[in-house]
């Protein structure tokens, strides 16, 4: 694995332990080469304390120095998942909130297309059901310049029979308390 990009933030007077407490940070990459990641600091604020929260950002892997905020949560994010085609981003938190986001047109604009709340539940996992279309990397063509050649689309039996009828998708969310 190679390091593709790294940033450094100016240090502040508050220690890392005080600001980060017991929060996990998540990152996931879509099939469209978009990185989604979580942070507790707003990236546009000069002071980490002023922008404190649980933020979800996305960045194109070709220009990772331009991150765009998708949303901010009041509670720690516990799940971050892309759908198979990289069009939808699912965000779940420790307070039972699950939101599904889609791009409005550009990477800088996102809208919540669906949200549901399970009060008091800790969302611990989420996964999208596939809809019968399979995208995979062909190792012998990984150096090819066209993505169509690298990632051919094949067919696969869908997870649920009803998903094959409308060629849509779905997701499963798991909650629980492990304490």
Secondary structure, DSSP 4 states (H G I P E B T S, - for coil): ------------SS-HHHHHTT----EEE-TTSEEEEEEEE-TT-SSTTTTEEEEEEEEETTSTTS-EEEEEESS-EEEEEE-TTS-EEEEEETTSEEEEEEESSSTT-EEEEEEEE-TT--EEEEEEEP-SEEEEE-GGGTT-S-HHHHEEEEE---SSHHHHHHT--EEEEEE----
